[in-house]
Amino acid sequence: MTVKLDAKMPTGALAQKWDKHRFEMKLVNPANKRKYSIIIVGSGLAGGAAAATLSELGYDVKCFCFQDSPRRAHSIAAQGGINAAKNYQNDGDSIYRLFYDTIKGGDFRAREANVYRLAQLSVNIIDQCVAQGVPFAREYGGLLANRSFGGAQVSRTFYARGQTGQQLLLGAYQALERQVARGGVKMFPRTEMLDLVVIDGRARGIITRDLVTGAIESHVADAVVLGTGGYGNVFFLSTNAQGTNATAIWRAYKRGAAFANPCFTQIHPTCIPVSGEYQSKLTLMSESLRNDGRVWVPIKAGDKRAAADIPETDRDYFLERKYPSFGNLAPRDIASRNAKEVCDEGRGVGESGLGVYLDFSDAIKRLGADVIRERYGNLFEMYQRITDENPYQVPMRIYPAVHYTMGGLWVDYNLMSNVDGLHVIGEANFSDHGANRLGASALMQGLADGYFILPNTLGHYLASNKLEKVDDSHPAFREARTAVDERTNRFLSINGKRTVASFHRELGKVVWDYCGMSRNEAGLRLALEKIPQLRAEFWRDVNVPGSAAELNQALERAGRVADFMELAELMCIDALHRTESCGGHFREESQTPEGEALRDDANFTYAAAWEFAGEGKAPVLNREPLLFENVKLSQRSYK
Ligand SMILES: Cc1cc2nc3c(=O)[nH]c(=O)nc-3n(C[C@H](O)[C@H](O)[C@H](O)COP(=O)(O)OP(=O)(O)OC[C@H]3O[C@@H](n4cnc5c(N)ncnc54)[C@H](O)[C@@H]3O)c2cc1C
């Protein structure tokens, strides 16, 4: 074991840790900040917020994204909202309650101190975004409005209709563009990071490809930040945009950064069901809909009557029946598994039988269609355009789909990986959501990381270390560039028969079937045979047309899918070793008599941080024990 996992946890009482840590961290003198250069890969909520804030502080920032504009980062897709413990509703919320809900929601597989800090910072995020002009929904009297999300019994979710991510991203984007105009941030759109450069154990730069001209370039800096999003696209079918990928974090893993809890992926219960073989994208219907929509299936298996013809007595509102306290707002992992269970029993609806109803008829009767339209109008319209069914008149059909990845690069309390100088923020790190993320907590985490945590902790790193001057003639840069060139040429020279997409689709099905909503030992072992075979075939038979010196999307995708082929294997290795069930990781061998996830705290209360041991070698498992001093580990119950 070579990786040293030191979480750098501050001492002291939980509620004081972050303040105390901020006081104890070293500062960079304002006049010296411009002497430090920082690379930020990613311009989503995490990366965009970090780039704008660090530049505002005076650092010299370079920001990279593969889209044509930072405001097209995938954060733009977020619909339902962002949590914050403002307690505007006076319904019993507090920082401690948000902390508790989040750590319990994650099935006690996250660090207490990180999650507490997240709850503390949640209130600052709302102030920051309001000051930027983000148009959050408001009550009649002018106060910001809230709604409920899964896993909570209070209303603490701030929202801008069903477009919260877009509005928050516009806020971060305008702050970023201001810095671009000032000259503090140099923006590199349509530029993909293809490798990390590590010199003397420190991250000192990246190698990129200009996606328009194909030029391979080296960028040197004093620190590198990855805010490159999640890797749910490994499943091929997911709610993520097609471009989302794992390349940046996977390249960093292969350069020494530990990858934590890769098998912790989130399956979201409310997505539009798959409709056919050739579909390449799934669409989320926001969790916010479960505030007013009721989830049900027919009581009898094989009941194919139209929803309107099934009387109340023949309906099973299974979430309300099984979890009376939380009802339709049970957390995502639980709602997803229950939907799968009723479909496996033959009670699913729609042509494929892989669907459950999300029914608004009661809410429309109670509140009127106009109120429902005001709350969810754009989501209803999206649903109707995709399915050609009017959800004001017939219930929506929904089914779980891959949505988010709780795993990611391991980071300490300062959001630094085990590679000095390499910081990881937003969905790309593994930090705060444990084994299951609660709804509306990803935006909170990405913005806490970017606006409030990293700007402090990165300064501490720079002020605490003497960094040698390096330039891109350093052998480590030359070696990384050569590796990128060779890999690119290899893709182009295979001239095989199968498209990249066909390999991606096949890989995704293997991961979904054996490492998806539930997993067992036999299935995972089978997946671990299938994935290397598929990977070997990929490198033998993939077809990547065109050249490297032009816009070549087949080439871009080939690189991303090649990385998914390796990451998928690590996910299955991680899932196989964790013989307990927890959150989104449901091991069929480990369940309570009622079929709920059964943790094994004696053996698995740790973050599993995997270390790359070399090509063809088994990865090495490092464990960061999780200590719970403030909350009592209990069987999660939402009944
Ligand atoms: C449909 C949908 C709805 C959601 N709704 C909600 C919600 O209501 N509330 C909530 O809290 N969360 C929600 N989420 C989750 C949340 O949106 C994401 O977790 C979050 O926005 C991720 O932000 P990020 O900044 O970490 O990454 P992203 O926004 O994905 O940004 C990644 C950035 O990295 C760049 N990048 C990636 N790889 C490279 C590379 N190799 N080289 C260069 N650049 C690279 C991209 O160009 C992009 O700029 C939703 C997610 C989806 C898919």
The ligand as an ORCA input file, in Angstrom:
! r2SCAN-3c Opt
* xyz 0 1
  C     -31.148     15.604    -15.397
  C     -30.482     15.948    -14.095
  C     -31.159     16.684    -13.139
  C     -30.561     17.007    -11.928
  N     -31.252     17.746    -11.003
  C     -30.652     18.067     -9.840
  C     -31.333     18.871     -8.875
  O     -32.463     19.286     -9.074
  N     -30.690     19.165     -7.718
  C     -29.429     18.722     -7.445
  O     -28.886     19.036     -6.383
  N     -28.745     17.988     -8.368
  C     -29.326     17.653     -9.543
  N     -28.632     16.905    -10.450
  C     -27.219     16.591    -10.209
  C     -26.365     17.825    -10.504
  O     -26.899     18.520    -11.596
  C     -24.914     17.474    -10.812
  O     -24.412     16.574     -9.868
  C     -24.056     18.725    -10.786
  O     -24.612     19.747    -11.562
  C     -22.641     18.421    -11.257
  O     -21.925     19.625    -11.313
  P     -20.372     19.614    -11.586
  O     -19.937     21.029    -11.639
  O     -19.700     18.718    -10.615
  O     -20.213     18.916    -13.021
  P     -20.828     19.307    -14.466
  O     -21.871     20.323    -14.419
  O     -21.127     18.002    -15.132
  O     -19.614     19.977    -15.199
  C     -18.511     19.233    -15.652
  C     -17.580     20.162    -16.377
  O     -16.359     19.475    -16.626
  C     -16.000     19.611    -17.994
  N     -15.224     18.421    -18.336
  C     -15.487     17.132    -18.032
  N     -14.489     16.353    -18.468
  C     -13.586     17.161    -19.045
  C     -12.328     16.940    -19.676
  N     -11.784     15.734    -19.770
  N     -11.692     18.020    -20.192
  C     -12.216     19.268    -20.096
  N     -13.386     19.529    -19.484
  C     -14.048     18.485    -18.969
  C     -17.288     19.781    -18.728
  O     -17.044     20.428    -19.949
  C     -18.072     20.639    -17.734
  O     -17.720     21.992    -17.894
  C     -29.242     16.571    -11.666
  C     -28.551     15.825    -12.621
  C     -29.162     15.497    -13.820
  C     -28.414     14.652    -14.794
*
